[in-house]
């Protein structure tokens, strides 16, 4: 199994290595979504200034935004892409990772936070149990487990963010293998041509099939002997809506990853001289 550890002596831009990382992230995201689905939607968590306990502290954001801020403050400028700004310096000295990616400031987390809270959470969660007692409307979507739900939300968001931003490694790998194919479309910006160079429809098709199979297996309920309970999906006892997991990837994660990949490529020549660009275009791997 190939490692995510960049301190190990292996090619960090190997497409095989990148694929291995992305496949493992599928498991992380599915399991995190299953954990989140055990709680109600709790839409109040995502409304700015909805908690008086936070406004009294001078914080006007949402409960989830506060959780993200406190988590990332504790981590102190995480090596991954943060959801919040103005973070304190880390207590531990950052590792001296090898320079792999071209310098850039691309951060898709605002888009990730938006589609996660507005589309994904409502899609995968069920009404609180008190809904069965005749309560309707927004109150039926609240179970009060704000701390537990937000803790899992942070884990899901960080995993999705890592998966989306890993697209930069895909772009760098493909650019490094054949700079001449990309340079004309970067110099005369052509997003459509760049996306065509990095898109493999067959790979995406297999990804979605694999994801559906994994989600279908992980969503099953098991009896005490460890055997899968037949028809878990049909009788409503499945741990998560499998279609919702597939739609997350198909409609949000994959398109946003492509956007990050193309944005990265469009910045790939920034600051280079004409001579340096010409040398890149003449390079053969």
N, C-alpha and C positions, 0 to 999 in steps of 0.2 A: 504494500500500500504506500503510495507516495504521500509525503508529508507537506503540511502547510508551513513548516518551520523554515524560514528563509535563511537561517544561520547554518543549515546543513549544506554540504557540498553537492548540490544537484542543480540542474538547469531550471531556474525559477520560471522561465518562459517556455518550457516544454509544453506543448498542447496536451500531451498525455497527463502531465502533472496538473495542469489547470483543470482539465476535465475531472480528474480524481477529486479535486477540492470541491468543484461545483456539485458533483454527485453526492458527496458527503453532506453538503449544505442542504440538499433536498431532504435528507433524513432529519436534520436539525429543524428545518422549517416545518415539516409535517408534524413532528412530535410536539413542537411548541404550539402549533395551531390546535392540536388535540387537547393540550392542557388548557388553552384559552377557552375552548368551546365548552368546558365544564362549568363555566360561569356565565351569568347572563350578560347581555349587551352592556348594561350600565352606561347609557349615553351621557349621563351627567359628568362622567369622568373626562369627557372630551370637550366640555363647554368652558370657555374662559370665565374666570371669576365666579364659578358655580359653587365653590366651597368657601364659606365665610372663614373657615380656619386658615385658609391660605391668604385671603385678602387682608386679614388681620395682621399677617406677617409681611404685608406689602407686596405680595405676589399676585398678579392679576391674570396669570395664564391658567391653563386647565390643570386638573389633577394629574393627568399623564405627563404634561409638560414639566410639572414640578418634579415628578418622579424621575424623568429623564435628566433634568438639571442636577438633582441631588446625586443620582447614580454616576453621572459623568464628572461631577465635581469630586466625588470620592475617588474615581479612577484618575482624575487629573490629566486632561488632554490625552485621551486614549489614542492609541496608534490607529484604531479604526476611525471612520469618519464620524465626528460628533453631531448630535442633533441640536446641541445648544452651543452658545458662544460665551466668550469671557470666562473661560475655565481657568482655574489656578494651575500653576506648574505642577508636574508630577512629583511625588515624594521620592520615588526611585528614578534613577537616571535612565533615560530611554536607551534601548538597545541600539547598537550601531549597525542597523540593517544595511545590506548592500544596496546601492542605488540602482533600482530596476526600472522604475517608471520615469518618464519625462516629467519635469516639474509642471504641476497644474493645480488649479484650485476647484476642480469640479466636485460638487457635492449635491447629490440628488435626494438627500434626506428630507427636505421639505415636501417633495412630491411623494415620497414613500409614506411619510406621516399622514399626508392627506388621504391617499387612497386606502391606507390601512384602516384609519379610524372611520372614514365615511362609507367604505364599501365592504372591506373584508370582515371587520368585526361584526357588523349587522348580518353579514351573509352566513357566518359560521356559528353564531350563537343562537340560543333558544330563549323564549320568554322565561322569566323567573317562575319558580314553582307556584308562587302565590297567584299567578294568572288563572290557575284552575279554581281559585276561590271567587272568581267573578270580577277581579280587578282588571281593568282595561286601560289602554293608552300607554303613555310613557312610563307610568309607575310599574306596569307589568313587565317592563324591560330591566328593572333594577332589582338586584338581590343584595346590595349593600357590601359586597365583597370587593371594595374598591382597592384595598391594598394588594390582595392576592392577584386580582385581575391586572392591575397596573404592573406588578412585578413581572408577570408573564408577557404583557404587552412590550415591555422593554426588551425582553429576550427575543421576542419575535422580530421586533423592529431592527435590532442589531444584526440578527441573522440575515434578514432580507437586505439590509444595507450592505452587508459584506458581500452577499451574492451579486447584487446589482453593480457595486463598484469593482468587483473582480473583472468586470468587462474591460477595464483598463488594461489588465494583463493580457486578455485576448487580443486587444487592438495592438498592443506593443509587440506581442509575439508575431502577429501576422504582418505588421509593418516591418519589423526587423528582418523577416524572411524575404520580403520583396518590396523594398522602399519605392522602387521605380513605378510600381503599379498604383501606389497611393499618392505620390507627390503631385502629379498633375491635378488631382481632384481636391487636394488640400490647398494648393496655390490659387486655383480658381475654384473656390468652395462649391462643392457639389455633394450635398448630403446624400442624395439618392444613390449616386455612384459609389460613395464610400460604404454605405449600408449594404449595397449589393456585393461588395468585395468581402465583407465579413459575415454575411448571412449564408447559412447552410440549411435550406428548408428540410432536408431529410434528417439532419441532426435534431432540429426542433421537433419534428414529428415523433422521432424516437424518444426524445426527452419527455414529451407529454404522455406517451404511452407508458413509459417507465414510471412516471410520476403517478399515473392513475393506478397502476398495479401496486405500487408501494402504499399509496394512501388507502386502497381497498383492503390490503392486508393489515396495515397498522390500525385501521378504524374498527376492526372486528372486536367483538367481545369474546372472551374465553371462559370456559368453565373451570372449576377448581382443578381438574386434571390436566389443564393446559390445552384442551381441544377447542378449536374455534366453534362458536355457536352458530349453527346454520341460519342463513337468512338474516344476519344482523342488520344488513342494510335495508332489507325489505320491511322488517318489523319495527323499524325505528329505534333500535338499540345501538346502532353504530355510533362510535365515539365522535365522528365528524362527518360532515357532508363532503363526500369525495369530489363531487362536481365543483364545489366551492374551492377546493384546493387546486384543482386543475385550472379553473378560471383565473385564480390568482396569478398563476404562472403565465397562462396564455394571454391574458388581457392586460396585465400590469408588469410583472417582473421581467418577462422577455422583452416587451417593447421599451421599458425604461432602461434596461441593460443596453439595448442597441443605441438608445439615445446617448447614454454615457460613453459608449464605445466611439460613436461618431464625433461627439464633442471632444473627446481625447485626441482623436486623429486630427481634428481641425486645429488643435493647438500644438501638434507634434513638431512643427517647424518654427515655432515662435523663438525669436532670438538667434536663430542660425544665420550665418552669412551665406551669400550666394555660393561661395566656394564650398562651404560645408554641405549645402544642399546638393550641389552637383556631385560631390564625393559620395553622398548617400545614394543618389540615383544610380550611380555607376557600380554600386556595391552588389556583389552576388554572394549569397549564402550557400 
